[in-house]
Amino acid sequence: MPLVLDGRKVAETIYQHLRPLVHRLKRQGIIPGLAVVLINSDVESKIFVQQKVKEGQKLGLMVQVFRLSKQATADEVKKLLKELNHCKEIDGIVVQLPLPSHLDSEEILEMVNQGKDVDGLTRNSPYPPPCASGILRILRFYKIDLRKQKVVIVGKGRLVGQPLLRLLQAKGRDVVAVAPFDQNFKALLAQADLIIGGASKKGIISSRMVKKGVVIVDAAKNCQPEVRIKAKAITPPVGGVGPVTVATLLENVVYSACRRAKISPTTL
């Protein structure tokens, strides 16, 4: 049986660090505030937002969801973001992706004040992207050493693939990002010591495509269930990367509130 990389345990270590900070902020009259802008009405987006609201409120944050019609114009979205940028009680802003196809994601995301970009998606955001950062936290928690390991990231998207590739390259790791339609997709998977799933398409990795003893951190349900037979360690379909992503996002919100209160939080 593979080692189960339980993200809930990792998330709890983050919350243990954040709770005293939230209490300290509240003693100063500051409640960390998160605004989530939801334009897309697909089921997964709604679930992700519900998780953020649930965990944020449990931690003692003020979490507000601003729902816009999926026919909302760019001007309507920008108007809301401008208001949130200027709201002193809001420390973090999340624009839930994906956006409807008629909206330019890059243009919309760049409207978010960098100091409130707790999703780490603007060009000069001071915050690490929660999913990519959360994946590295899982690996550290379970003491998975990436030195001399071939790391393959499946997917080149802005939430997982791109930021994770930059973070691992900065650490000097042997890492490559590949899309499912790339010609060398199967060849790279077969060589991988660590596979990180971040592509939008589910179930694209079968057990025949990976080697025995591989470590798998699947953030997007890219792996078919039988892949676990070959894995040395693997995240579960539920309770894997998701809880750590949410905890890291909320950590960014609390740290933003600390800046507002002129408190220097201790980094985990």
Buried (B, 14 or more C-beta within 10 A) or exposed (E): EBEBBBBBBBBBBBBEBBEEBBEBBEEEEBEBBBBBBBBBEEEEBBEBBEBBBEBBEEBBBBBBBBBBEBEBEBEBBEEBBEEBBEBEBBBBBBBBBBBBEEBEBEEBBBBBBBBBBBBBBBEEBBBBBBBBBBBBBBBEBBEBEBEEBBBBBBBBBBBBBBBBBBBBEEEEBBBBBBBBEBEEBBEBBEEBBBBBBBBEBEEBBBBEBBEEEBBBBBBBBBBBEEBBEBBBBBBBEEBBBBBBBBBBBBBBBBBBBBEBBEBEBEEE
